[in-house]
Amino acid sequence: MISRSGDRVPAGVSGEAGRGTVGTDAPTTSNRSDDLAVALFSPMLWVVAAGYAAVGVTLVYVAVLLAPWGLLLLILALGTLAAAVLSGLIAFGISRLEADPA
């Protein structure tokens, strides 16, 4: 970029005091309205994982009570328990990312 005086200046520097972008930092505080949703994402996934686990355990109990035909409910119970484990792993990973200061 060429300044008004004809000197070559790096891009982002306007040549006027206070107008360049060199040395300015991005704001550290956010004023977005979705910060609460982002902050509650990991805890809500823990709640979802606990809900899936409760439904899975209940399905196992009902399947055992209705044996032998009720044992087909074990297929649904295993799927629900797998969803609980997956939700728990995702919630744990997100909570580790949220706790990382970098």
Biopython code that builds the backbone (N, CA, C, O; Angstrom):
import numpy as np
from Bio.PDB.StructureBuilder import StructureBuilder

atoms = [
    (1, "MET", "N", (0.845, -1.164, 0.000)),
    (1, "MET", "CA", (0.000, 0.000, 0.000)),
    (1, "MET", "C", (0.894, 1.230, 0.000)),
    (1, "MET", "O", (1.934, 1.235, 0.657)),
    (2, "ILE", "N", (0.516, 2.245, -0.707)),
    (2, "ILE", "CA", (1.279, 3.481, -0.814)),
    (2, "ILE", "C", (0.559, 4.558, 0.002)),
    (2, "ILE", "O", (-0.643, 4.767, -0.161)),
    (3, "SER", "N", (1.312, 5.248, 0.892)),
    (3, "SER", "CA", (0.710, 6.306, 1.701)),
    (3, "SER", "C", (0.589, 7.584, 0.881)),
    (3, "SER", "O", (1.007, 7.626, -0.277)),
    (4, "ARG", "N", (0.020, 8.624, 1.478)),
    (4, "ARG", "CA", (-0.151, 9.907, 0.783)),
    (4, "ARG", "C", (1.191, 10.547, 0.436)),
    (4, "ARG", "O", (1.311, 11.250, -0.567)),
    (5, "SER", "N", (2.191, 10.300, 1.269)),
    (5, "SER", "CA", (3.500, 10.899, 1.002)),
    (5, "SER", "C", (4.286, 10.096, -0.029)),
    (5, "SER", "O", (5.367, 10.519, -0.438)),
    (6, "GLY", "N", (3.766, 8.949, -0.456)),
    (6, "GLY", "CA", (4.458, 8.141, -1.444)),
    (6, "GLY", "C", (5.287, 7.033, -0.836)),
    (6, "GLY", "O", (5.830, 6.200, -1.561)),
    (7, "ASP", "N", (5.396, 7.007, 0.485)),
    (7, "ASP", "CA", (6.156, 5.950, 1.144)),
    (7, "ASP", "C", (5.335, 4.668, 1.174)),
    (7, "ASP", "O", (4.106, 4.689, 1.222)),
    (8, "ARG", "N", (6.047, 3.566, 1.143)),
    (8, "ARG", "CA", (5.372, 2.271, 1.194)),
    (8, "ARG", "C", (5.150, 1.899, 2.660)),
    (8, "ARG", "O", (6.087, 1.927, 3.458)),
    (9, "VAL", "N", (3.896, 1.546, 3.018)),
    (9, "VAL", "CA", (3.567, 1.163, 4.390)),
    (9, "VAL", "C", (2.909, -0.206, 4.366)),
    (9, "VAL", "O", (2.302, -0.584, 3.364)),
    (10, "PRO", "N", (3.020, -0.947, 5.445)),
    (10, "PRO", "CA", (2.407, -2.280, 5.477)),
    (10, "PRO", "C", (0.877, -2.189, 5.412)),
    (10, "PRO", "O", (0.277, -1.190, 5.810)),
    (11, "ALA", "N", (0.283, -3.235, 4.913)),
    (11, "ALA", "CA", (-1.175, -3.276, 4.826)),
    (11, "ALA", "C", (-1.769, -3.219, 6.222)),
    (11, "ALA", "O", (-1.240, -3.826, 7.153)),
    (12, "GLY", "N", (-2.859, -2.496, 6.368)),
    (12, "GLY", "CA", (-3.511, -2.364, 7.660)),
    (12, "GLY", "C", (-3.127, -1.116, 8.404)),
    (12, "GLY", "O", (-3.748, -0.788, 9.415)),
    (13, "VAL", "N", (-2.119, -0.408, 7.935)),
    (13, "VAL", "CA", (-1.695, 0.836, 8.566)),
    (13, "VAL", "C", (-2.130, 1.970, 7.657)),
    (13, "VAL", "O", (-1.745, 2.009, 6.488)),
    (14, "SER", "N", (-2.930, 2.897, 8.180)),
    (14, "SER", "CA", (-3.496, 3.927, 7.317)),
    (14, "SER", "C", (-2.629, 5.169, 7.205)),
    (14, "SER", "O", (-2.837, 5.969, 6.293)),
    (15, "GLY", "N", (-1.686, 5.360, 8.078)),
    (15, "GLY", "CA", (-0.859, 6.546, 8.012)),
    (15, "GLY", "C", (-1.377, 7.667, 8.895)),
    (15, "GLY", "O", (-0.657, 8.640, 9.118)),
    (16, "GLU", "N", (-2.565, 7.572, 9.392)),
    (16, "GLU", "CA", (-3.112, 8.570, 10.302)),
    (16, "GLU", "C", (-3.119, 7.990, 11.712)),
    (16, "GLU", "O", (-3.359, 6.798, 11.908)),
    (17, "ALA", "N", (-2.855, 8.845, 12.680)),
    (17, "ALA", "CA", (-2.794, 8.379, 14.056)),
    (17, "ALA", "C", (-4.161, 7.856, 14.498)),
    (17, "ALA", "O", (-5.184, 8.513, 14.302)),
    (18, "GLY", "N", (-4.163, 6.680, 15.090)),
    (18, "GLY", "CA", (-5.401, 6.113, 15.612)),
    (18, "GLY", "C", (-6.256, 5.426, 14.574)),
    (18, "GLY", "O", (-7.319, 4.910, 14.919)),
    (19, "ARG", "N", (-5.845, 5.393, 13.318)),
    (19, "ARG", "CA", (-6.672, 4.803, 12.274)),
    (19, "ARG", "C", (-6.220, 3.398, 11.875)),
    (19, "ARG", "O", (-6.995, 2.660, 11.266)),
    (20, "GLY", "N", (-5.012, 3.018, 12.195)),
    (20, "GLY", "CA", (-4.504, 1.726, 11.761)),
    (20, "GLY", "C", (-5.046, 0.580, 12.599)),
    (20, "GLY", "O", (-5.645, 0.787, 13.654)),
    (21, "THR", "N", (-4.828, -0.618, 12.113)),
    (21, "THR", "CA", (-5.282, -1.800, 12.842)),
    (21, "THR", "C", (-4.147, -2.511, 13.544)),
    (21, "THR", "O", (-4.385, -3.492, 14.248)),
    (22, "VAL", "N", (-2.919, -2.047, 13.376)),
    (22, "VAL", "CA", (-1.789, -2.702, 14.000)),
    (22, "VAL", "C", (-1.802, -2.412, 15.489)),
    (22, "VAL", "O", (-1.916, -1.257, 15.899)),
    (23, "GLY", "N", (-1.686, -3.446, 16.293)),
    (23, "GLY", "CA", (-1.610, -3.281, 17.735)),
    (23, "GLY", "C", (-2.954, -3.270, 18.441)),
    (23, "GLY", "O", (-3.000, -3.210, 19.670)),
    (24, "THR", "N", (-4.026, -3.327, 17.712)),
    (24, "THR", "CA", (-5.328, -3.354, 18.386)),
    (24, "THR", "C", (-5.709, -4.791, 18.663)),
    (24, "THR", "O", (-5.466, -5.683, 17.849)),
    (25, "ASP", "N", (-6.301, -5.003, 19.804)),
    (25, "ASP", "CA", (-6.727, -6.345, 20.199)),
    (25, "ASP", "C", (-8.226, -6.484, 20.004)),
    (25, "ASP", "O", (-8.977, -5.511, 20.065)),
    (26, "ALA", "N", (-8.634, -7.710, 19.770)),
    (26, "ALA", "CA", (-10.065, -7.988, 19.679)),
    (26, "ALA", "C", (-10.672, -7.875, 21.071)),
    (26, "ALA", "O", (-9.995, -8.158, 22.059)),
    (27, "PRO", "N", (-11.910, -7.473, 21.167)),
    (27, "PRO", "CA", (-12.534, -7.379, 22.486)),
    (27, "PRO", "C", (-12.616, -8.755, 23.148)),
    (27, "PRO", "O", (-12.880, -9.763, 22.491)),
    (28, "THR", "N", (-12.386, -8.774, 24.447)),
    (28, "THR", "CA", (-12.379, -10.052, 25.166)),
    (28, "THR", "C", (-13.731, -10.393, 25.753)),
    (28, "THR", "O", (-13.986, -11.558, 26.054)),
    (29, "THR", "N", (-14.590, -9.433, 25.922)),
    (29, "THR", "CA", (-15.911, -9.725, 26.455)),
    (29, "THR", "C", (-16.908, -9.772, 25.318)),
    (29, "THR", "O", (-16.814, -9.022, 24.347)),
    (30, "SER", "N", (-17.854, -10.663, 25.461)),
    (30, "SER", "CA", (-18.852, -10.829, 24.421)),
    (30, "SER", "C", (-20.189, -10.321, 24.933)),
    (30, "SER", "O", (-20.524, -10.494, 26.105)),
    (31, "ASN", "N", (-20.936, -9.704, 24.060)),
    (31, "ASN", "CA", (-22.261, -9.236, 24.448)),
    (31, "ASN", "C", (-23.341, -9.922, 23.625)),
    (31, "ASN", "O", (-24.426, -9.370, 23.439)),
    (32, "ARG", "N", (-23.052, -11.119, 23.134)),
    (32, "ARG", "CA", (-24.020, -11.858, 22.339)),
    (32, "ARG", "C", (-25.067, -12.477, 23.244)),
    (32, "ARG", "O", (-24.782, -12.796, 24.399)),
    (33, "SER", "N", (-26.259, -12.648, 22.736)),
    (33, "SER", "CA", (-27.353, -13.168, 23.545)),
    (33, "SER", "C", (-27.323, -14.679, 23.661)),
    (33, "SER", "O", (-28.025, -15.231, 24.508)),
    (34, "ASP", "N", (-26.544, -15.372, 22.847)),
    (34, "ASP", "CA", (-26.525, -16.835, 22.915)),
    (34, "ASP", "C", (-25.436, -17.370, 23.839)),
    (34, "ASP", "O", (-25.160, -18.570, 23.827)),
    (35, "ASP", "N", (-24.811, -16.505, 24.641)),
    (35, "ASP", "CA", (-23.783, -16.976, 25.569)),
    (35, "ASP", "C", (-24.360, -17.920, 26.615)),
    (35, "ASP", "O", (-23.686, -18.867, 27.019)),
    (36, "LEU", "N", (-25.583, -17.688, 27.059)),
    (36, "LEU", "CA", (-26.194, -18.561, 28.052)),
    (36, "LEU", "C", (-26.405, -19.944, 27.466)),
    (36, "LEU", "O", (-26.163, -20.941, 28.146)),
    (37, "ALA", "N", (-26.847, -20.027, 26.226)),
    (37, "ALA", "CA", (-27.055, -21.324, 25.593)),
    (37, "ALA", "C", (-25.738, -22.070, 25.431)),
    (37, "ALA", "O", (-25.686, -23.288, 25.604)),
    (38, "VAL", "N", (-24.678, -21.347, 25.099)),
    (38, "VAL", "CA", (-23.371, -21.976, 24.958)),
    (38, "VAL", "C", (-22.861, -22.442, 26.323)),
    (38, "VAL", "O", (-22.260, -23.511, 26.429)),
    (39, "ALA", "N", (-23.097, -21.649, 27.360)),
    (39, "ALA", "CA", (-22.635, -22.012, 28.702)),
    (39, "ALA", "C", (-23.396, -23.205, 29.255)),
    (39, "ALA", "O", (-22.849, -23.966, 30.053)),
    (40, "LEU", "N", (-24.633, -23.380, 28.850)),
    (40, "LEU", "CA", (-25.450, -24.483, 29.368)),
    (40, "LEU", "C", (-25.403, -25.721, 28.491)),
    (40, "LEU", "O", (-26.085, -26.700, 28.793)),
    (41, "PHE", "N", (-24.626, -25.716, 27.420)),
    (41, "PHE", "CA", (-24.630, -26.840, 26.494)),
    (41, "PHE", "C", (-24.118, -28.113, 27.148)),
    (41, "PHE", "O", (-24.765, -29.155, 27.047)),
    (42, "SER", "N", (-22.979, -28.054, 27.811)),
    (42, "SER", "CA", (-22.422, -29.238, 28.454)),
    (42, "SER", "C", (-23.313, -29.749, 29.598)),
    (42, "SER", "O", (-23.555, -30.954, 29.668)),
    (43, "PRO", "N", (-23.812, -28.881, 30.499)),
    (43, "PRO", "CA", (-24.706, -29.395, 31.542)),
    (43, "PRO", "C", (-26.000, -30.005, 30.980)),
    (43, "PRO", "O", (-26.518, -30.976, 31.530)),
    (44, "MET", "N", (-26.510, -29.443, 29.905)),
    (44, "MET", "CA", (-27.727, -30.013, 29.321)),
    (44, "MET", "C", (-27.452, -31.380, 28.700)),
    (44, "MET", "O", (-28.311, -32.261, 28.736)),
    (45, "LEU", "N", (-26.270, -31.560, 28.136)),
    (45, "LEU", "CA", (-25.931, -32.883, 27.617)),
    (45, "LEU", "C", (-25.804, -33.905, 28.741)),
    (45, "LEU", "O", (-26.131, -35.077, 28.554)),
    (46, "TRP", "N", (-25.330, -33.466, 29.911)),
    (46, "TRP", "CA", (-25.292, -34.378, 31.062)),
    (46, "TRP", "C", (-26.704, -34.782, 31.468)),
    (46, "TRP", "O", (-26.949, -35.938, 31.816)),
    (47, "VAL", "N", (-27.630, -33.832, 31.423)),
    (47, "VAL", "CA", (-29.028, -34.139, 31.754)),
    (47, "VAL", "C", (-29.615, -35.114, 30.736)),
    (47, "VAL", "O", (-30.326, -36.049, 31.103)),
    (48, "VAL", "N", (-29.316, -34.894, 29.464)),
    (48, "VAL", "CA", (-29.800, -35.800, 28.409)),
    (48, "VAL", "C", (-29.222, -37.195, 28.605)),
    (48, "VAL", "O", (-29.932, -38.189, 28.455)),
    (49, "ALA", "N", (-27.944, -37.273, 28.937)),
    (49, "ALA", "CA", (-27.309, -38.576, 29.163)),
    (49, "ALA", "C", (-27.949, -39.287, 30.352)),
    (49, "ALA", "O", (-28.175, -40.496, 30.300)),
    (50, "ALA", "N", (-28.241, -38.555, 31.416)),
    (50, "ALA", "CA", (-28.893, -39.167, 32.580)),
    (50, "ALA", "C", (-30.302, -39.626, 32.232)),
    (50, "ALA", "O", (-30.749, -40.672, 32.703)),
    (51, "GLY", "N", (-31.005, -38.850, 31.410)),
    (51, "GLY", "CA", (-32.344, -39.241, 30.987)),
    (51, "GLY", "C", (-32.325, -40.510, 30.152)),
    (51, "GLY", "O", (-33.141, -41.407, 30.364)),
    (52, "TYR", "N", (-31.398, -40.589, 29.205)),
    (52, "TYR", "CA", (-31.263, -41.808, 28.410)),
    (52, "TYR", "C", (-30.927, -43.007, 29.295)),
    (52, "TYR", "O", (-31.457, -44.099, 29.091)),
    (53, "ALA", "N", (-30.057, -42.806, 30.262)),
    (53, "ALA", "CA", (-29.680, -43.902, 31.156)),
    (53, "ALA", "C", (-30.888, -44.370, 31.978)),
    (53, "ALA", "O", (-31.084, -45.571, 32.165)),
    (54, "ALA", "N", (-31.685, -43.438, 32.461)),
    (54, "ALA", "CA", (-32.868, -43.813, 33.237)),
    (54, "ALA", "C", (-33.870, -44.586, 32.379)),
    (54, "ALA", "O", (-34.442, -45.579, 32.828)),
    (55, "VAL", "N", (-34.078, -44.131, 31.152)),
    (55, "VAL", "CA", (-34.997, -44.839, 30.249)),
    (55, "VAL", "C", (-34.448, -46.221, 29.912)),
    (55, "VAL", "O", (-35.205, -47.190, 29.855)),
    (56, "GLY", "N", (-33.152, -46.319, 29.691)),
    (56, "GLY", "CA", (-32.535, -47.614, 29.380)),
    (56, "GLY", "C", (-32.658, -48.602, 30.522)),
    (56, "GLY", "O", (-32.983, -49.768, 30.302)),
    (57, "VAL", "N", (-32.404, -48.150, 31.737)),
    (57, "VAL", "CA", (-32.528, -49.043, 32.902)),
    (57, "VAL", "C", (-33.986, -49.458, 33.089)),
    (57, "VAL", "O", (-34.261, -50.610, 33.425)),
    (58, "THR", "N", (-34.911, -48.542, 32.880)),
    (58, "THR", "CA", (-36.331, -48.879, 32.994)),
    (58, "THR", "C", (-36.728, -49.907, 31.936)),
    (58, "THR", "O", (-37.481, -50.835, 32.231)),
    (59, "LEU", "N", (-36.239, -49.757, 30.733)),
    (59, "LEU", "CA", (-36.543, -50.740, 29.686)),
    (59, "LEU", "C", (-35.961, -52.109, 30.007)),
    (59, "LEU", "O", (-36.594, -53.126, 29.720)),
    (60, "VAL", "N", (-34.790, -52.157, 30.584)),
    (60, "VAL", "CA", (-34.211, -53.440, 30.990)),
    (60, "VAL", "C", (-35.087, -54.084, 32.060)),
    (60, "VAL", "O", (-35.334, -55.289, 32.011)),
    (61, "TYR", "N", (-35.551, -53.306, 33.013)),
    (61, "TYR", "CA", (-36.407, -53.829, 34.079)),
    (61, "TYR", "C", (-37.721, -54.378, 33.511)),
    (61, "TYR", "O", (-38.161, -55.464, 33.889)),
    (62, "VAL", "N", (-38.336, -53.625, 32.609)),
    (62, "VAL", "CA", (-39.589, -54.073, 31.999)),
    (62, "VAL", "C", (-39.344, -55.312, 31.136)),
    (62, "VAL", "O", (-40.181, -56.214, 31.106)),
    (63, "ALA", "N", (-38.240, -55.367, 30.454)),
    (63, "ALA", "CA", (-37.925, -56.526, 29.619)),
    (63, "ALA", "C", (-37.769, -57.789, 30.458)),
    (63, "ALA", "O", (-38.210, -58.867, 30.060)),
    (64, "VAL", "N", (-37.147, -57.648, 31.604)),
    (64, "VAL", "CA", (-36.980, -58.809, 32.481)),
    (64, "VAL", "C", (-38.329, -59.231, 33.073)),
    (64, "VAL", "O", (-38.584, -60.425, 33.226)),
    (65, "LEU", "N", (-39.178, -58.283, 33.401)),
    (65, "LEU", "CA", (-40.499, -58.617, 33.947)),
    (65, "LEU", "C", (-41.375, -59.328, 32.914)),
    (65, "LEU", "O", (-42.149, -60.216, 33.269)),
    (66, "LEU", "N", (-41.261, -58.951, 31.657)),
    (66, "LEU", "CA", (-42.114, -59.512, 30.607)),
    (66, "LEU", "C", (-41.449, -60.656, 29.844)),
    (66, "LEU", "O", (-41.839, -60.962, 28.718)),
    (67, "ALA", "N", (-40.460, -61.281, 30.447)),
    (67, "ALA", "CA", (-39.759, -62.379, 29.782)),
    (67, "ALA", "C", (-40.737, -63.508, 29.492)),
    (67, "ALA", "O", (-41.662, -63.718, 30.276)),
    (68, "PRO", "N", (-40.575, -64.212, 28.442)),
    (68, "PRO", "CA", (-39.539, -64.240, 27.419)),
    (68, "PRO", "C", (-39.762, -63.243, 26.292)),
    (68, "PRO", "O", (-38.792, -62.804, 25.674)),
    (69, "TRP", "N", (-41.031, -62.862, 25.997)),
    (69, "TRP", "CA", (-41.251, -61.975, 24.866)),
    (69, "TRP", "C", (-40.770, -60.557, 25.152)),
    (69, "TRP", "O", (-40.408, -59.828, 24.229)),
    (70, "GLY", "N", (-40.762, -60.177, 26.372)),
    (70, "GLY", "CA", (-40.307, -58.840, 26.709)),
    (70, "GLY", "C", (-38.825, -58.644, 26.494)),
    (70, "GLY", "O", (-38.337, -57.514, 26.475)),
    (71, "LEU", "N", (-38.110, -59.740, 26.332)),
    (71, "LEU", "CA", (-36.666, -59.617, 26.115)),
    (71, "LEU", "C", (-36.344, -58.929, 24.790)),
    (71, "LEU", "O", (-35.216, -58.480, 24.585)),
    (72, "LEU", "N", (-37.323, -58.845, 23.891)),
    (72, "LEU", "CA", (-37.093, -58.067, 22.671)),
    (72, "LEU", "C", (-36.906, -56.587, 22.990)),
    (72, "LEU", "O", (-36.311, -55.849, 22.205)),
    (73, "LEU", "N", (-37.414, -56.157, 24.139)),
    (73, "LEU", "CA", (-37.207, -54.767, 24.555)),
    (73, "LEU", "C", (-35.743, -54.480, 24.886)),
    (73, "LEU", "O", (-35.332, -53.322, 24.964)),
    (74, "LEU", "N", (-34.961, -55.541, 25.078)),
    (74, "LEU", "CA", (-33.537, -55.337, 25.355)),
    (74, "LEU", "C", (-32.827, -54.674, 24.177)),
    (74, "LEU", "O", (-31.820, -53.991, 24.363)),
    (75, "ILE", "N", (-33.347, -54.874, 22.968)),
    (75, "ILE", "CA", (-32.750, -54.212, 21.810)),
    (75, "ILE", "C", (-32.894, -52.699, 21.961)),
    (75, "ILE", "O", (-31.939, -51.951, 21.752)),
    (76, "LEU", "N", (-34.097, -52.259, 22.325)),
    (76, "LEU", "CA", (-34.312, -50.828, 22.554)),
    (76, "LEU", "C", (-33.516, -50.336, 23.758)),
    (76, "LEU", "O", (-32.984, -49.226, 23.753)),
    (77, "ALA", "N", (-33.440, -51.176, 24.791)),
    (77, "ALA", "CA", (-32.701, -50.776, 25.989)),
    (77, "ALA", "C", (-31.220, -50.587, 25.687)),
    (77, "ALA", "O", (-30.604, -49.633, 26.163)),
    (78, "LEU", "N", (-30.648, -51.489, 24.900)),
    (78, "LEU", "CA", (-29.228, -51.358, 24.567)),
    (78, "LEU", "C", (-28.978, -50.121, 23.710)),
    (78, "LEU", "O", (-27.964, -49.444, 23.879)),
    (79, "GLY", "N", (-29.887, -49.825, 22.800)),
    (79, "GLY", "CA", (-29.747, -48.610, 21.999)),
    (79, "GLY", "C", (-29.835, -47.360, 22.849)),
    (79, "GLY", "O", (-29.086, -46.405, 22.644)),
    (80, "THR", "N", (-30.751, -47.369, 23.802)),
    (80, "THR", "CA", (-30.907, -46.217, 24.689)),
    (80, "THR", "C", (-29.681, -46.053, 25.593)),
    (80, "THR", "O", (-29.216, -44.936, 25.820)),
    (81, "LEU", "N", (-29.174, -47.151, 26.098)),
    (81, "LEU", "CA", (-27.970, -47.073, 26.935)),
    (81, "LEU", "C", (-26.748, -46.638, 26.117)),
    (81, "LEU", "O", (-25.877, -45.936, 26.630)),
    (82, "ALA", "N", (-26.685, -47.054, 24.854)),
    (82, "ALA", "CA", (-25.587, -46.592, 23.994)),
    (82, "ALA", "C", (-25.705, -45.087, 23.750)),
    (82, "ALA", "O", (-24.694, -44.385, 23.713)),
    (83, "ALA", "N", (-26.921, -44.592, 23.585)),
    (83, "ALA", "CA", (-27.112, -43.148, 23.416)),
    (83, "ALA", "C", (-26.719, -42.400, 24.685)),
    (83, "ALA", "O", (-26.186, -41.293, 24.612)),
    (84, "ALA", "N", (-26.979, -42.997, 25.847)),
    (84, "ALA", "CA", (-26.574, -42.372, 27.108)),
    (84, "ALA", "C", (-25.059, -42.279, 27.213)),
    (84, "ALA", "O", (-24.519, -41.255, 27.631)),
    (85, "VAL", "N", (-24.384, -43.344, 26.837)),
    (85, "VAL", "CA", (-22.913, -43.338, 26.888)),
    (85, "VAL", "C", (-22.352, -42.317, 25.903)),
    (85, "VAL", "O", (-21.433, -41.572, 26.241)),
    (86, "LEU", "N", (-22.898, -42.277, 24.688)),
    (86, "LEU", "CA", (-22.423, -41.329, 23.690)),
    (86, "LEU", "C", (-22.662, -39.884, 24.129)),
    (86, "LEU", "O", (-21.789, -39.032, 23.968)),
    (87, "SER", "N", (-23.835, -39.612, 24.680)),
    (87, "SER", "CA", (-24.118, -38.253, 25.173)),
    (87, "SER", "C", (-23.186, -37.889, 26.322)),
    (87, "SER", "O", (-22.726, -36.751, 26.415)),
    (88, "GLY", "N", (-22.911, -38.843, 27.188)),
    (88, "GLY", "CA", (-21.993, -38.591, 28.294)),
    (88, "GLY", "C", (-20.581, -38.307, 27.816)),
    (88, "GLY", "O", (-19.908, -37.424, 28.348)),
    (89, "LEU", "N", (-20.129, -39.051, 26.811)),
    (89, "LEU", "CA", (-18.782, -38.804, 26.273)),
    (89, "LEU", "C", (-18.697, -37.433, 25.598)),
    (89, "LEU", "O", (-17.708, -36.718, 25.759)),
    (90, "ILE", "N", (-19.716, -37.078, 24.857)),
    (90, "ILE", "CA", (-19.721, -35.766, 24.210)),
    (90, "ILE", "C", (-19.758, -34.657, 25.255)),
    (90, "ILE", "O", (-19.049, -33.658, 25.128)),
    (91, "ALA", "N", (-20.585, -34.831, 26.290)),
    (91, "ALA", "CA", (-20.666, -33.825, 27.353)),
    (91, "ALA", "C", (-19.334, -33.685, 28.076)),
    (91, "ALA", "O", (-18.918, -32.577, 28.413)),
    (92, "PHE", "N", (-18.656, -34.824, 28.317)),
    (92, "PHE", "CA", (-17.353, -34.770, 28.974)),
    (92, "PHE", "C", (-16.338, -34.032, 28.103)),
    (92, "PHE", "O", (-15.582, -33.198, 28.602)),
    (93, "GLY", "N", (-16.319, -34.335, 26.808)),
    (93, "GLY", "CA", (-15.387, -33.656, 25.913)),
    (93, "GLY", "C", (-15.638, -32.158, 25.826)),
    (93, "GLY", "O", (-14.701, -31.359, 25.825)),
    (94, "ILE", "N", (-16.912, -31.784, 25.754)),
    (94, "ILE", "CA", (-17.233, -30.366, 25.676)),
    (94, "ILE", "C", (-16.884, -29.665, 26.983)),
    (94, "ILE", "O", (-16.416, -28.526, 26.964)),
    (95, "SER", "N", (-17.102, -30.327, 28.116)),
    (95, "SER", "CA", (-16.751, -29.706, 29.394)),
    (95, "SER", "C", (-15.239, -29.511, 29.513)),
    (95, "SER", "O", (-14.792, -28.535, 30.115)),
    (96, "ARG", "N", (-14.444, -30.429, 28.945)),
    (96, "ARG", "CA", (-12.988, -30.257, 28.949)),
    (96, "ARG", "C", (-12.595, -29.093, 28.054)),
    (96, "ARG", "O", (-11.678, -28.342, 28.387)),
    (97, "LEU", "N", (-13.269, -28.931, 26.928)),
    (97, "LEU", "CA", (-12.960, -27.807, 26.046)),
    (97, "LEU", "C", (-13.351, -26.488, 26.691)),
    (97, "LEU", "O", (-12.646, -25.492, 26.534)),
    (98, "GLU", "N", (-14.466, -26.467, 27.415)),
    (98, "GLU", "CA", (-14.898, -25.240, 28.100)),
    (98, "GLU", "C", (-13.960, -24.879, 29.235)),
    (98, "GLU", "O", (-13.769, -23.699, 29.528)),
    (99, "ALA", "N", (-13.370, -25.882, 29.880)),
    (99, "ALA", "CA", (-12.485, -25.622, 31.004)),
    (99, "ALA", "C", (-11.084, -25.198, 30.564)),
    (99, "ALA", "O", (-10.320, -24.665, 31.369)),
    (100, "ASP", "N", (-10.740, -25.428, 29.299)),
    (100, "ASP", "CA", (-9.424, -25.084, 28.782)),
    (100, "ASP", "C", (-9.299, -23.578, 28.673)),
    (100, "ASP", "O", (-10.077, -22.958, 27.948)),
    (101, "PRO", "N", (-8.331, -22.951, 29.379)),
    (101, "PRO", "CA", (-8.216, -21.497, 29.335)),
    (101, "PRO", "C", (-7.674, -20.963, 28.009)),
    (101, "PRO", "O", (-7.840, -19.782, 27.703)),
    (102, "ALA", "N", (-7.032, -21.818, 27.226)),
    (102, "ALA", "CA", (-6.443, -21.348, 25.961)),
    (102, "ALA", "C", (-7.434, -21.344, 24.889)),
    (102, "ALA", "O", (-7.117, -20.979, 23.757)),
]
sb = StructureBuilder()
sb.init_structure("model")
sb.init_model(0)
sb.init_chain("A")
sb.init_seg("    ")
for serial, (resi, resn, name, xyz) in enumerate(atoms, 1):
    if name == "N":
        sb.init_residue(resn, " ", resi, " ")
    sb.init_atom(name, np.array(xyz, "f"), 0.0, 1.0, " ", f" {name:<3s}", serial, name[0])
structure = sb.get_structure()
